[in-house]
Every structure is written in structure tokens, then in C-alpha cells.
Amino acid sequence: MTAITTIRIDHAALPHPLDRSRLDSVARVIEAALREDGIKAEASDVISHLKIELPTAQLATASAVLADLQLI
């Protein structure tokens, strides 16, 4: 069994270049960026925040990708 980590990013915390009116698209962009670095992630818009689920073993790599995207 794989441990899963959930990262939540509040909509208000999204950097300005991202289109906040199309949060499903933002989630797809984040998911694609993570997958490009080999991270098996799922990202989705959940009412007040974006939810990113990924294997805990890939958390360090995911953090670096999210930092590059200026999300954390």
C-alpha cells in the first residue's frame, strides 16, 4: 500500500498569472507539470481550494515543482 499526501492550495493564494476563472484548467496544468517530472499526481478544483493528491514518497520532488510554479 502506498501512503498518499494531500496538498491544498487556497484559490486566493494562486499567483496572478493563473486564470482563477478557470480553476479546472489550472488543476490540469498543475497535474501535467507534476506528471512531467514523474509524479503520479491528481489535481482537482474543490470549491474553495485546489486539491493535489500524490504518493508521499514523491512529496519532496512535488514540492520543488510546486515551488517552481510559485504555488508554495
PDB file of N, CA, C, O and CB in Angstrom:
ATOM      1  N   MET A   1       0.844  -1.187   0.000  1.00  0.00           N
ATOM      2  CA  MET A   1       0.000   0.000   0.000  1.00  0.00           C
ATOM      3  C   MET A   1       0.887   1.248   0.000  1.00  0.00           C
ATOM      4  O   MET A   1       1.911   1.296   0.681  1.00  0.00           O
ATOM      5  CB  MET A   1      -0.959   0.000   1.227  1.00  0.00           C
ATOM      6  N   THR A   2       0.486   2.228  -0.756  1.00  0.00           N
ATOM      7  CA  THR A   2       1.225   3.480  -0.864  1.00  0.00           C
ATOM      8  C   THR A   2       0.565   4.552  -0.015  1.00  0.00           C
ATOM      9  O   THR A   2      -0.652   4.732  -0.066  1.00  0.00           O
ATOM     10  CB  THR A   2       1.314   3.936  -2.328  1.00  0.00           C
ATOM     11  N   ALA A   3       1.376   5.270   0.774  1.00  0.00           N
ATOM     12  CA  ALA A   3       0.860   6.402   1.546  1.00  0.00           C
ATOM     13  C   ALA A   3       0.606   7.559   0.584  1.00  0.00           C
ATOM     14  O   ALA A   3       1.404   7.814  -0.318  1.00  0.00           O
ATOM     15  CB  ALA A   3       1.860   6.823   2.686  1.00  0.00           C
ATOM     16  N   ILE A   4      -0.501   8.249   0.782  1.00  0.00           N
ATOM     17  CA  ILE A   4      -0.900   9.363  -0.080  1.00  0.00           C
ATOM     18  C   ILE A   4      -0.879  10.662   0.729  1.00  0.00           C
ATOM     19  O   ILE A   4      -1.327  10.702   1.875  1.00  0.00           O
ATOM     20  CB  ILE A   4      -2.314   9.117  -0.690  1.00  0.00           C
ATOM     21  N   THR A   5      -0.360  11.704   0.121  1.00  0.00           N
ATOM     22  CA  THR A   5      -0.362  13.038   0.718  1.00  0.00           C
ATOM     23  C   THR A   5      -1.325  13.913  -0.069  1.00  0.00           C
ATOM     24  O   THR A   5      -1.388  13.833  -1.295  1.00  0.00           O
ATOM     25  CB  THR A   5       1.072  13.658   0.734  1.00  0.00           C
ATOM     26  N   THR A   6      -2.067  14.739   0.635  1.00  0.00           N
ATOM     27  CA  THR A   6      -2.961  15.704   0.000  1.00  0.00           C
ATOM     28  C   THR A   6      -2.446  17.107   0.278  1.00  0.00           C
ATOM     29  O   THR A   6      -2.211  17.483   1.427  1.00  0.00           O
ATOM     30  CB  THR A   6      -4.422  15.540   0.510  1.00  0.00           C
ATOM     31  N   ILE A   7      -2.275  17.869  -0.785  1.00  0.00           N
ATOM     32  CA  ILE A   7      -1.868  19.270  -0.678  1.00  0.00           C
ATOM     33  C   ILE A   7      -3.068  20.108  -1.086  1.00  0.00           C
ATOM     34  O   ILE A   7      -3.699  19.854  -2.112  1.00  0.00           O
ATOM     35  CB  ILE A   7      -0.603  19.591  -1.574  1.00  0.00           C
ATOM     36  N   ARG A   8      -3.372  21.103  -0.278  1.00  0.00           N
ATOM     37  CA  ARG A   8      -4.479  22.008  -0.599  1.00  0.00           C
ATOM     38  C   ARG A   8      -3.919  23.401  -0.813  1.00  0.00           C
ATOM     39  O   ARG A   8      -3.140  23.905  -0.004  1.00  0.00           O
ATOM     40  CB  ARG A   8      -5.559  22.012   0.530  1.00  0.00           C
ATOM     41  N   ILE A   9      -4.324  24.014  -1.908  1.00  0.00           N
ATOM     42  CA  ILE A   9      -3.894  25.374  -2.208  1.00  0.00           C
ATOM     43  C   ILE A   9      -5.138  26.241  -2.334  1.00  0.00           C
ATOM     44  O   ILE A   9      -5.963  26.036  -3.225  1.00  0.00           O
ATOM     45  CB  ILE A   9      -3.029  25.429  -3.514  1.00  0.00           C
ATOM     46  N   ASP A  10      -5.265  27.201  -1.443  1.00  0.00           N
ATOM     47  CA  ASP A  10      -6.412  28.098  -1.433  1.00  0.00           C
ATOM     48  C   ASP A  10      -6.460  28.895  -2.729  1.00  0.00           C
ATOM     49  O   ASP A  10      -5.426  29.341  -3.224  1.00  0.00           O
ATOM     50  CB  ASP A  10      -6.356  29.043  -0.220  1.00  0.00           C
ATOM     51  N   HIS A  11      -7.639  29.072  -3.271  1.00  0.00           N
ATOM     52  CA  HIS A  11      -7.786  29.841  -4.513  1.00  0.00           C
ATOM     53  C   HIS A  11      -7.149  31.222  -4.394  1.00  0.00           C
ATOM     54  O   HIS A  11      -6.525  31.696  -5.344  1.00  0.00           O
ATOM     55  CB  HIS A  11      -9.267  29.982  -4.879  1.00  0.00           C
ATOM     56  N   ALA A  12      -7.294  31.866  -3.254  1.00  0.00           N
ATOM     57  CA  ALA A  12      -6.753  33.212  -3.063  1.00  0.00           C
ATOM     58  C   ALA A  12      -5.228  33.227  -3.093  1.00  0.00           C
ATOM     59  O   ALA A  12      -4.633  34.282  -3.315  1.00  0.00           O
ATOM     60  CB  ALA A  12      -7.244  33.789  -1.747  1.00  0.00           C
ATOM     61  N   ALA A  13      -4.585  32.087  -2.875  1.00  0.00           N
ATOM     62  CA  ALA A  13      -3.129  32.013  -2.856  1.00  0.00           C
ATOM     63  C   ALA A  13      -2.519  31.781  -4.237  1.00  0.00           C
ATOM     64  O   ALA A  13      -1.296  31.777  -4.380  1.00  0.00           O
ATOM     65  CB  ALA A  13      -2.694  30.917  -1.927  1.00  0.00           C
ATOM     66  N   LEU A  14      -3.355  31.590  -5.249  1.00  0.00           N
ATOM     67  CA  LEU A  14      -2.831  31.342  -6.596  1.00  0.00           C
ATOM     68  C   LEU A  14      -2.157  32.595  -7.131  1.00  0.00           C
ATOM     69  O   LEU A  14      -2.675  33.698  -6.956  1.00  0.00           O
ATOM     70  CB  LEU A  14      -3.959  30.889  -7.553  1.00  0.00           C
ATOM     71  N   PRO A  15      -1.001  32.441  -7.785  1.00  0.00           N
ATOM     72  CA  PRO A  15      -0.336  33.614  -8.356  1.00  0.00           C
ATOM     73  C   PRO A  15      -1.178  34.233  -9.470  1.00  0.00           C
ATOM     74  O   PRO A  15      -1.969  33.545 -10.115  1.00  0.00           O
ATOM     75  CB  PRO A  15       1.051  33.233  -8.893  1.00  0.00           C
ATOM     76  N   HIS A  16      -1.007  35.517  -9.688  1.00  0.00           N
ATOM     77  CA  HIS A  16      -1.843  36.262 -10.630  1.00  0.00           C
ATOM     78  C   HIS A  16      -1.804  35.784 -12.075  1.00  0.00           C
ATOM     79  O   HIS A  16      -2.818  35.921 -12.759  1.00  0.00           O
ATOM     80  CB  HIS A  16      -1.450  37.670 -10.600  1.00  0.00           C
ATOM     81  N   PRO A  17      -0.704  35.230 -12.591  1.00  0.00           N
ATOM     82  CA  PRO A  17      -0.756  34.796 -13.995  1.00  0.00           C
ATOM     83  C   PRO A  17      -1.762  33.670 -14.254  1.00  0.00           C
ATOM     84  O   PRO A  17      -2.192  33.478 -15.391  1.00  0.00           O
ATOM     85  CB  PRO A  17       0.614  34.343 -14.432  1.00  0.00           C
ATOM     86  N   LEU A  18      -2.137  32.932 -13.216  1.00  0.00           N
ATOM     87  CA  LEU A  18      -3.092  31.837 -13.411  1.00  0.00           C
ATOM     88  C   LEU A  18      -4.507  32.390 -13.483  1.00  0.00           C
ATOM     89  O   LEU A  18      -4.868  33.287 -12.722  1.00  0.00           O
ATOM     90  CB  LEU A  18      -2.978  30.796 -12.271  1.00  0.00           C
ATOM     91  N   ASP A  19      -5.301  31.858 -14.393  1.00  0.00           N
ATOM     92  CA  ASP A  19      -6.672  32.311 -14.619  1.00  0.00           C
ATOM     93  C   ASP A  19      -7.593  31.712 -13.557  1.00  0.00           C
ATOM     94  O   ASP A  19      -7.989  30.551 -13.661  1.00  0.00           O
ATOM     95  CB  ASP A  19      -7.155  31.922 -16.045  1.00  0.00           C
ATOM     96  N   ARG A  20      -7.927  32.484 -12.558  1.00  0.00           N
ATOM     97  CA  ARG A  20      -8.768  31.994 -11.451  1.00  0.00           C
ATOM     98  C   ARG A  20     -10.201  31.720 -11.872  1.00  0.00           C
ATOM     99  O   ARG A  20     -10.951  31.089 -11.126  1.00  0.00           O
ATOM    100  CB  ARG A  20      -8.768  32.995 -10.320  1.00  0.00           C
ATOM    101  N   SER A  21     -10.598  32.181 -13.052  1.00  0.00           N
ATOM    102  CA  SER A  21     -11.951  31.906 -13.521  1.00  0.00           C
ATOM    103  C   SER A  21     -12.045  30.522 -14.155  1.00  0.00           C
ATOM    104  O   SER A  21     -13.144  30.049 -14.445  1.00  0.00           O
ATOM    105  CB  SER A  21     -12.393  32.972 -14.520  1.00  0.00           C
ATOM    106  N   ARG A  22     -10.908  29.868 -14.372  1.00  0.00           N
ATOM    107  CA  ARG A  22     -10.883  28.538 -14.994  1.00  0.00           C
ATOM    108  C   ARG A  22     -10.059  27.594 -14.118  1.00  0.00           C
ATOM    109  O   ARG A  22      -9.007  27.107 -14.532  1.00  0.00           O
ATOM    110  CB  ARG A  22     -10.293  28.604 -16.445  1.00  0.00           C
ATOM    111  N   LEU A  23     -10.542  27.348 -12.928  1.00  0.00           N
ATOM    112  CA  LEU A  23      -9.775  26.582 -11.952  1.00  0.00           C
ATOM    113  C   LEU A  23      -9.586  25.119 -12.351  1.00  0.00           C
ATOM    114  O   LEU A  23      -8.594  24.501 -11.962  1.00  0.00           O
ATOM    115  CB  LEU A  23     -10.451  26.652 -10.613  1.00  0.00           C
ATOM    116  N   ASP A  24     -10.517  24.557 -13.117  1.00  0.00           N
ATOM    117  CA  ASP A  24     -10.314  23.190 -13.618  1.00  0.00           C
ATOM    118  C   ASP A  24      -9.093  23.146 -14.531  1.00  0.00           C
ATOM    119  O   ASP A  24      -8.317  22.191 -14.495  1.00  0.00           O
ATOM    120  CB  ASP A  24     -11.574  22.684 -14.377  1.00  0.00           C
ATOM    121  N   SER A  25      -8.928  24.174 -15.342  1.00  0.00           N
ATOM    122  CA  SER A  25      -7.766  24.255 -16.228  1.00  0.00           C
ATOM    123  C   SER A  25      -6.477  24.419 -15.431  1.00  0.00           C
ATOM    124  O   SER A  25      -5.455  23.818 -15.763  1.00  0.00           O
ATOM    125  CB  SER A  25      -7.925  25.417 -17.212  1.00  0.00           C
ATOM    126  N   VAL A  26      -6.527  25.225 -14.389  1.00  0.00           N
ATOM    127  CA  VAL A  26      -5.354  25.403 -13.529  1.00  0.00           C
ATOM    128  C   VAL A  26      -4.967  24.064 -12.906  1.00  0.00           C
ATOM    129  O   VAL A  26      -3.785  23.726 -12.846  1.00  0.00           O
ATOM    130  CB  VAL A  26      -5.633  26.460 -12.422  1.00  0.00           C
ATOM    131  N   ALA A  27      -5.950  23.308 -12.446  1.00  0.00           N
ATOM    132  CA  ALA A  27      -5.673  21.990 -11.855  1.00  0.00           C
ATOM    133  C   ALA A  27      -5.025  21.071 -12.888  1.00  0.00           C
ATOM    134  O   ALA A  27      -4.095  20.333 -12.561  1.00  0.00           O
ATOM    135  CB  ALA A  27      -6.976  21.349 -11.311  1.00  0.00           C
ATOM    136  N   ARG A  28      -5.503  21.109 -14.124  1.00  0.00           N
ATOM    137  CA  ARG A  28      -4.904  20.265 -15.180  1.00  0.00           C
ATOM    138  C   ARG A  28      -3.470  20.666 -15.474  1.00  0.00           C
ATOM    139  O   ARG A  28      -2.626  19.803 -15.718  1.00  0.00           O
ATOM    140  CB  ARG A  28      -5.731  20.349 -16.465  1.00  0.00           C
ATOM    141  N   VAL A  29      -3.178  21.970 -15.455  1.00  0.00           N
ATOM    142  CA  VAL A  29      -1.818  22.457 -15.687  1.00  0.00           C
ATOM    143  C   VAL A  29      -0.893  21.971 -14.575  1.00  0.00           C
ATOM    144  O   VAL A  29       0.221  21.520 -14.844  1.00  0.00           O
ATOM    145  CB  VAL A  29      -1.796  24.003 -15.772  1.00  0.00           C
ATOM    146  N   ILE A  30      -1.347  22.060 -13.336  1.00  0.00           N
ATOM    147  CA  ILE A  30      -0.549  21.607 -12.196  1.00  0.00           C
ATOM    148  C   ILE A  30      -0.309  20.108 -12.302  1.00  0.00           C
ATOM    149  O   ILE A  30       0.820  19.646 -12.138  1.00  0.00           O
ATOM    150  CB  ILE A  30      -1.249  21.951 -10.858  1.00  0.00           C
ATOM    151  N   GLU A  31      -1.349  19.357 -12.571  1.00  0.00           N
ATOM    152  CA  GLU A  31      -1.227  17.903 -12.694  1.00  0.00           C
ATOM    153  C   GLU A  31      -0.239  17.535 -13.803  1.00  0.00           C
ATOM    154  O   GLU A  31       0.594  16.647 -13.624  1.00  0.00           O
ATOM    155  CB  GLU A  31      -2.604  17.268 -12.975  1.00  0.00           C
ATOM    156  N   ALA A  32      -0.332  18.211 -14.935  1.00  0.00           N
ATOM    157  CA  ALA A  32       0.570  17.927 -16.059  1.00  0.00           C
ATOM    158  C   ALA A  32       2.021  18.238 -15.694  1.00  0.00           C
ATOM    159  O   ALA A  32       2.924  17.475 -16.036  1.00  0.00           O
ATOM    160  CB  ALA A  32       0.154  18.740 -17.298  1.00  0.00           C
ATOM    161  N   ALA A  33       2.246  19.355 -15.002  1.00  0.00           N
ATOM    162  CA  ALA A  33       3.608  19.718 -14.604  1.00  0.00           C
ATOM    163  C   ALA A  33       4.196  18.670 -13.658  1.00  0.00           C
ATOM    164  O   ALA A  33       5.366  18.307 -13.775  1.00  0.00           O
ATOM    165  CB  ALA A  33       3.621  21.106 -13.933  1.00  0.00           C
ATOM    166  N   LEU A  34       3.386  18.193 -12.731  1.00  0.00           N
ATOM    167  CA  LEU A  34       3.858  17.164 -11.803  1.00  0.00           C
ATOM    168  C   LEU A  34       4.157  15.863 -12.540  1.00  0.00           C
ATOM    169  O   LEU A  34       5.171  15.214 -12.283  1.00  0.00           O
ATOM    170  CB  LEU A  34       2.820  16.918 -10.698  1.00  0.00           C
ATOM    171  N   ARG A  35       3.288  15.495 -13.438  1.00  0.00           N
ATOM    172  CA  ARG A  35       3.474  14.238 -14.182  1.00  0.00           C
ATOM    173  C   ARG A  35       4.690  14.300 -15.104  1.00  0.00           C
ATOM    174  O   ARG A  35       5.333  13.279 -15.348  1.00  0.00           O
ATOM    175  CB  ARG A  35       2.219  13.916 -15.003  1.00  0.00           C
ATOM    176  N   GLU A  36       5.010  15.483 -15.617  1.00  0.00           N
ATOM    177  CA  GLU A  36       6.203  15.641 -16.448  1.00  0.00           C
ATOM    178  C   GLU A  36       7.464  15.287 -15.662  1.00  0.00           C
ATOM    179  O   GLU A  36       8.451  14.826 -16.235  1.00  0.00           O
ATOM    180  CB  GLU A  36       6.298  17.080 -16.982  1.00  0.00           C
ATOM    181  N   ASP A  37       7.425  15.504 -14.356  1.00  0.00           N
ATOM    182  CA  ASP A  37       8.564  15.168 -13.501  1.00  0.00           C
ATOM    183  C   ASP A  37       8.419  13.779 -12.883  1.00  0.00           C
ATOM    184  O   ASP A  37       9.123  13.439 -11.932  1.00  0.00           O
ATOM    185  CB  ASP A  37       8.719  16.209 -12.399  1.00  0.00           C
ATOM    186  N   GLY A  38       7.504  12.982 -13.428  1.00  0.00           N
ATOM    187  CA  GLY A  38       7.364  11.600 -12.985  1.00  0.00           C
ATOM    188  C   GLY A  38       6.556  11.403 -11.715  1.00  0.00           C
ATOM    189  O   GLY A  38       6.619  10.338 -11.101  1.00  0.00           O
ATOM    190  N   ILE A  39       5.795  12.417 -11.313  1.00  0.00           N
ATOM    191  CA  ILE A  39       4.996  12.340 -10.095  1.00  0.00           C
ATOM    192  C   ILE A  39       3.581  11.922 -10.467  1.00  0.00           C
ATOM    193  O   ILE A  39       2.922  12.581 -11.272  1.00  0.00           O
ATOM    194  CB  ILE A  39       4.994  13.700  -9.334  1.00  0.00           C
ATOM    195  N   LYS A  40       3.123  10.838  -9.887  1.00  0.00           N
ATOM    196  CA  LYS A  40       1.778  10.326 -10.164  1.00  0.00           C
ATOM    197  C   LYS A  40       0.773  11.097  -9.315  1.00  0.00           C
ATOM    198  O   LYS A  40       0.351  10.632  -8.256  1.00  0.00           O
ATOM    199  CB  LYS A  40       1.686   8.790  -9.876  1.00  0.00           C
ATOM    200  N   ALA A  41       0.399  12.271  -9.789  1.00  0.00           N
ATOM    201  CA  ALA A  41      -0.469  13.161  -9.027  1.00  0.00           C
ATOM    202  C   ALA A  41      -1.825  13.310  -9.692  1.00  0.00           C
ATOM    203  O   ALA A  41      -1.976  13.130 -10.900  1.00  0.00           O
ATOM    204  CB  ALA A  41       0.183  14.524  -8.863  1.00  0.00           C
ATOM    205  N   GLU A  42      -2.804  13.645  -8.866  1.00  0.00           N
ATOM    206  CA  GLU A  42      -4.135  14.014  -9.348  1.00  0.00           C
ATOM    207  C   GLU A  42      -4.483  15.361  -8.731  1.00  0.00           C
ATOM    208  O   GLU A  42      -4.426  15.525  -7.513  1.00  0.00           O
ATOM    209  CB  GLU A  42      -5.215  12.920  -8.984  1.00  0.00           C
ATOM    210  N   ALA A  43      -4.839  16.317  -9.566  1.00  0.00           N
ATOM    211  CA  ALA A  43      -5.198  17.648  -9.088  1.00  0.00           C
ATOM    212  C   ALA A  43      -6.629  17.954  -9.508  1.00  0.00           C
ATOM    213  O   ALA A  43      -7.061  17.589 -10.601  1.00  0.00           O
ATOM    214  CB  ALA A  43      -4.218  18.725  -9.635  1.00  0.00           C
ATOM    215  N   SER A  44      -7.359  18.632  -8.621  1.00  0.00           N
ATOM    216  CA  SER A  44      -8.741  18.987  -8.928  1.00  0.00           C
ATOM    217  C   SER A  44      -9.149  20.239  -8.167  1.00  0.00           C
ATOM    218  O   SER A  44      -8.538  20.604  -7.162  1.00  0.00           O
ATOM    219  CB  SER A  44      -9.687  17.825  -8.590  1.00  0.00           C
ATOM    220  N   ASP A  45     -10.195  20.889  -8.669  1.00  0.00           N
ATOM    221  CA  ASP A  45     -10.764  22.058  -8.009  1.00  0.00           C
ATOM    222  C   ASP A  45     -11.852  21.578  -7.063  1.00  0.00           C
ATOM    223  O   ASP A  45     -12.768  20.859  -7.461  1.00  0.00           O
ATOM    224  CB  ASP A  45     -11.329  23.085  -9.046  1.00  0.00           C
ATOM    225  N   VAL A  46     -11.739  21.987  -5.800  1.00  0.00           N
ATOM    226  CA  VAL A  46     -12.704  21.571  -4.789  1.00  0.00           C
ATOM    227  C   VAL A  46     -13.246  22.825  -4.091  1.00  0.00           C
ATOM    228  O   VAL A  46     -12.727  23.230  -3.052  1.00  0.00           O
ATOM    229  CB  VAL A  46     -12.052  20.585  -3.755  1.00  0.00           C
ATOM    230  N   ILE A  47     -14.258  23.418  -4.647  1.00  0.00           N
ATOM    231  CA  ILE A  47     -14.985  24.581  -4.149  1.00  0.00           C
ATOM    232  C   ILE A  47     -14.087  25.737  -3.701  1.00  0.00           C
ATOM    233  O   ILE A  47     -14.064  26.766  -4.376  1.00  0.00           O
ATOM    234  CB  ILE A  47     -15.851  24.168  -3.010  1.00  0.00           C
ATOM    235  N   SER A  48     -13.344  25.614  -2.589  1.00  0.00           N
ATOM    236  CA  SER A  48     -12.566  26.731  -2.058  1.00  0.00           C
ATOM    237  C   SER A  48     -11.072  26.605  -2.277  1.00  0.00           C
ATOM    238  O   SER A  48     -10.313  27.517  -1.948  1.00  0.00           O
ATOM    239  CB  SER A  48     -12.828  26.871  -0.608  1.00  0.00           C
ATOM    240  N   HIS A  49     -10.639  25.468  -2.839  1.00  0.00           N
ATOM    241  CA  HIS A  49      -9.199  25.253  -2.992  1.00  0.00           C
ATOM    242  C   HIS A  49      -8.914  24.235  -4.098  1.00  0.00           C
ATOM    243  O   HIS A  49      -9.812  23.546  -4.583  1.00  0.00           O
ATOM    244  CB  HIS A  49      -8.582  24.780  -1.663  1.00  0.00           C
ATOM    245  N   LEU A  50      -7.668  24.164  -4.469  1.00  0.00           N
ATOM    246  CA  LEU A  50      -7.218  23.113  -5.369  1.00  0.00           C
ATOM    247  C   LEU A  50      -6.684  21.980  -4.500  1.00  0.00           C
ATOM    248  O   LEU A  50      -5.986  22.220  -3.516  1.00  0.00           O
ATOM    249  CB  LEU A  50      -6.125  23.637  -6.381  1.00  0.00           C
ATOM    250  N   LYS A  51      -7.010  20.767  -4.863  1.00  0.00           N
ATOM    251  CA  LYS A  51      -6.555  19.594  -4.110  1.00  0.00           C
ATOM    252  C   LYS A  51      -5.615  18.803  -5.002  1.00  0.00           C
ATOM    253  O   LYS A  51      -5.935  18.484  -6.147  1.00  0.00           O
ATOM    254  CB  LYS A  51      -7.760  18.707  -3.633  1.00  0.00           C
ATOM    255  N   ILE A  52      -4.441  18.490  -4.447  1.00  0.00           N
ATOM    256  CA  ILE A  52      -3.450  17.701  -5.173  1.00  0.00           C
ATOM    257  C   ILE A  52      -3.143  16.478  -4.324  1.00  0.00           C
ATOM    258  O   ILE A  52      -2.722  16.601  -3.174  1.00  0.00           O
ATOM    259  CB  ILE A  52      -2.146  18.533  -5.479  1.00  0.00           C
ATOM    260  N   GLU A  53      -3.353  15.303  -4.893  1.00  0.00           N
ATOM    261  CA  GLU A  53      -3.047  14.057  -4.189  1.00  0.00           C
ATOM    262  C   GLU A  53      -1.899  13.366  -4.905  1.00  0.00           C
ATOM    263  O   GLU A  53      -1.888  13.273  -6.133  1.00  0.00           O
ATOM    264  CB  GLU A  53      -4.296  13.124  -4.112  1.00  0.00           C
ATOM    265  N   LEU A  54      -0.930  12.881  -4.130  1.00  0.00           N
ATOM    266  CA  LEU A  54       0.242  12.245  -4.694  1.00  0.00           C
ATOM    267  C   LEU A  54       0.845  11.279  -3.690  1.00  0.00           C
ATOM    268  O   LEU A  54       0.583  11.384  -2.492  1.00  0.00           O
ATOM    269  CB  LEU A  54       1.272  13.289  -5.122  1.00  0.00           C
ATOM    270  N   PRO A  55       1.655  10.336  -4.170  1.00  0.00           N
ATOM    271  CA  PRO A  55       2.322   9.426  -3.237  1.00  0.00           C
ATOM    272  C   PRO A  55       3.265  10.209  -2.314  1.00  0.00           C
ATOM    273  O   PRO A  55       4.029  11.057  -2.775  1.00  0.00           O
ATOM    274  CB  PRO A  55       3.106   8.331  -4.010  1.00  0.00           C
ATOM    275  N   THR A  56       3.206   9.926  -1.040  1.00  0.00           N
ATOM    276  CA  THR A  56       4.031  10.634  -0.060  1.00  0.00           C
ATOM    277  C   THR A  56       5.513  10.515  -0.393  1.00  0.00           C
ATOM    278  O   THR A  56       6.280  11.438  -0.123  1.00  0.00           O
ATOM    279  CB  THR A  56       3.767  10.094   1.345  1.00  0.00           C
ATOM    280  N   ALA A  57       5.920   9.407  -0.967  1.00  0.00           N
ATOM    281  CA  ALA A  57       7.328   9.211  -1.319  1.00  0.00           C
ATOM    282  C   ALA A  57       7.805  10.229  -2.362  1.00  0.00           C
ATOM    283  O   ALA A  57       9.008  10.440  -2.513  1.00  0.00           O
ATOM    284  CB  ALA A  57       7.541   7.792  -1.846  1.00  0.00           C
ATOM    285  N   GLN A  58       6.879  10.854  -3.072  1.00  0.00           N
ATOM    286  CA  GLN A  58       7.234  11.834  -4.099  1.00  0.00           C
ATOM    287  C   GLN A  58       7.010  13.272  -3.635  1.00  0.00           C
ATOM    288  O   GLN A  58       7.042  14.195  -4.448  1.00  0.00           O
ATOM    289  CB  GLN A  58       6.432  11.576  -5.358  1.00  0.00           C
ATOM    290  N   LEU A  59       6.786  13.467  -2.349  1.00  0.00           N
ATOM    291  CA  LEU A  59       6.462  14.792  -1.818  1.00  0.00           C
ATOM    292  C   LEU A  59       7.592  15.794  -2.013  1.00  0.00           C
ATOM    293  O   LEU A  59       7.325  16.943  -2.365  1.00  0.00           O
ATOM    294  CB  LEU A  59       6.127  14.691  -0.349  1.00  0.00           C
ATOM    295  N   ALA A  60       8.827  15.406  -1.799  1.00  0.00           N
ATOM    296  CA  ALA A  60       9.944  16.343  -1.955  1.00  0.00           C
ATOM    297  C   ALA A  60      10.050  16.834  -3.398  1.00  0.00           C
ATOM    298  O   ALA A  60      10.226  18.028  -3.641  1.00  0.00           O
ATOM    299  CB  ALA A  60      11.265  15.680  -1.527  1.00  0.00           C
ATOM    300  N   THR A  61       9.944  15.926  -4.337  1.00  0.00           N
ATOM    301  CA  THR A  61      10.004  16.308  -5.754  1.00  0.00           C
ATOM    302  C   THR A  61       8.810  17.184  -6.117  1.00  0.00           C
ATOM    303  O   THR A  61       8.957  18.178  -6.826  1.00  0.00           O
ATOM    304  CB  THR A  61      10.040  15.053  -6.659  1.00  0.00           C
ATOM    305  N   ALA A  62       7.636  16.816  -5.632  1.00  0.00           N
ATOM    306  CA  ALA A  62       6.432  17.607  -5.911  1.00  0.00           C
ATOM    307  C   ALA A  62       6.560  19.009  -5.336  1.00  0.00           C
ATOM    308  O   ALA A  62       6.130  19.976  -5.966  1.00  0.00           O
ATOM    309  CB  ALA A  62       5.186  16.914  -5.338  1.00  0.00           C
ATOM    310  N   SER A  63       7.136  19.133  -4.163  1.00  0.00           N
ATOM    311  CA  SER A  63       7.320  20.446  -3.547  1.00  0.00           C
ATOM    312  C   SER A  63       8.201  21.339  -4.412  1.00  0.00           C
ATOM    313  O   SER A  63       7.942  22.535  -4.545  1.00  0.00           O
ATOM    314  CB  SER A  63       7.931  20.300  -2.150  1.00  0.00           C
ATOM    315  N   ALA A  64       9.243  20.754  -4.998  1.00  0.00           N
ATOM    316  CA  ALA A  64      10.125  21.529  -5.871  1.00  0.00           C
ATOM    317  C   ALA A  64       9.372  22.010  -7.114  1.00  0.00           C
ATOM    318  O   ALA A  64       9.536  23.154  -7.538  1.00  0.00           O
ATOM    319  CB  ALA A  64      11.349  20.688  -6.281  1.00  0.00           C
ATOM    320  N   VAL A  65       8.550  21.137  -7.695  1.00  0.00           N
ATOM    321  CA  VAL A  65       7.764  21.515  -8.880  1.00  0.00           C
ATOM    322  C   VAL A  65       6.774  22.617  -8.517  1.00  0.00           C
ATOM    323  O   VAL A  65       6.640  23.595  -9.252  1.00  0.00           O
ATOM    324  CB  VAL A  65       7.012  20.286  -9.464  1.00  0.00           C
ATOM    325  N   LEU A  66       6.085  22.467  -7.396  1.00  0.00           N
ATOM    326  CA  LEU A  66       5.102  23.480  -6.984  1.00  0.00           C
ATOM    327  C   LEU A  66       5.771  24.808  -6.647  1.00  0.00           C
ATOM    328  O   LEU A  66       5.196  25.872  -6.875  1.00  0.00           O
ATOM    329  CB  LEU A  66       4.301  22.983  -5.776  1.00  0.00           C
ATOM    330  N   ALA A  67       6.972  24.749  -6.110  1.00  0.00           N
ATOM    331  CA  ALA A  67       7.729  25.991  -5.846  1.00  0.00           C
ATOM    332  C   ALA A  67       8.100  26.666  -7.154  1.00  0.00           C
ATOM    333  O   ALA A  67       8.013  27.889  -7.265  1.00  0.00           O
ATOM    334  CB  ALA A  67       9.009  25.697  -5.017  1.00  0.00           C
ATOM    335  N   ASP A  68       8.516  25.879  -8.156  1.00  0.00           N
ATOM    336  CA  ASP A  68       8.840  26.453  -9.470  1.00  0.00           C
ATOM    337  C   ASP A  68       7.620  27.118 -10.095  1.00  0.00           C
ATOM    338  O   ASP A  68       7.755  28.109 -10.813  1.00  0.00           O
ATOM    339  CB  ASP A  68       9.383  25.368 -10.411  1.00  0.00           C
ATOM    340  N   LEU A  69       6.438  26.584  -9.831  1.00  0.00           N
ATOM    341  CA  LEU A  69       5.190  27.166 -10.341  1.00  0.00           C
ATOM    342  C   LEU A  69       4.695  28.324  -9.474  1.00  0.00           C
ATOM    343  O   LEU A  69       3.651  28.912  -9.758  1.00  0.00           O
ATOM    344  CB  LEU A  69       4.110  26.091 -10.425  1.00  0.00           C
ATOM    345  N   GLN A  70       5.443  28.652  -8.417  1.00  0.00           N
ATOM    346  CA  GLN A  70       5.121  29.709  -7.449  1.00  0.00           C
ATOM    347  C   GLN A  70       3.806  29.456  -6.728  1.00  0.00           C
ATOM    348  O   GLN A  70       3.069  30.389  -6.409  1.00  0.00           O
ATOM    349  CB  GLN A  70       5.061  31.053  -8.148  1.00  0.00           C
ATOM    350  N   LEU A  71       3.520  28.177  -6.475  1.00  0.00           N
ATOM    351  CA  LEU A  71       2.301  27.814  -5.755  1.00  0.00           C
ATOM    352  C   LEU A  71       2.553  27.637  -4.269  1.00  0.00           C
ATOM    353  O   LEU A  71       1.635  27.733  -3.454  1.00  0.00           O
ATOM    354  CB  LEU A  71       1.712  26.542  -6.327  1.00  0.00           C
ATOM    355  N   ILE A  72       3.817  27.377  -3.924  1.00  0.00           N
ATOM    356  CA  ILE A  72       4.173  27.264  -2.498  1.00  0.00           C
ATOM    357  C   ILE A  72       5.468  28.021  -2.266  1.00  0.00           C
ATOM    358  O   ILE A  72       5.964  28.066  -1.141  1.00  0.00           O
ATOM    359  CB  ILE A  72       4.320  25.762  -2.057  1.00  0.00           C
TER     360      ILE A  72
END
